[in-house]
Amino acid sequence: MQEKEQPTGGPHFVGKKDELIEAKRSFRTLEGRDLLIVHHQGVFYAMDSYCYHAAGMLQNGDIEELDGKMCIICPKHKYKITLAEGEAIYKGTNPLVKPSVPIWYSKGVKQRVHTVTETNGDVYVKLSEDKSWIESDFYQGEKGKVERAKVEAAEKKKT
């Protein structure tokens, strides 16, 4: 049986719902783009798999609710990224406000997210059609792949 040619942009079949739920996190490459598919608290999410900051593997990050949003925390430098929007958030204080109380701030969308749908137990991802540059795009291109290889080689030397 010949595999059907997937249309550019998708939606792309990424797995059976039950298998993806059991795995919790799955890595897929669609149209040359490396994605992380996450199932958390009954919801599927898809985003670029390498952290926008320094290409950390988000697949290994913890998931926590921060400021009312489900976030994945990059294991490399602890950057916090919302699963639904790809927004980078951080906790900080405003030195002009007394008393100084830490609050959550947004850096804006830094991680590209993709649309996940489920039909009859099959899960599909449609790649983002947003044409604007998002920081995580860097690690999906050729220069980013070279940078990722350098980082991986340096980390192997440490061990």
PyMOL commands that set and color helices and strands:
alter all, ss='L'
color gray80, all
select helices_A, chain A and resi 17-23+58-60+135-140+142-158
alter helices_A, ss='H'
color red, helices_A
select strands_A, chain A and resi 12-16+25-30+33-40+43-48+62-66+69-73+80-82+87-92+103-109+113-119+122-126
alter strands_A, ss='S'
color yellow, strands_A
deselect
rebuild
show_as cartoon
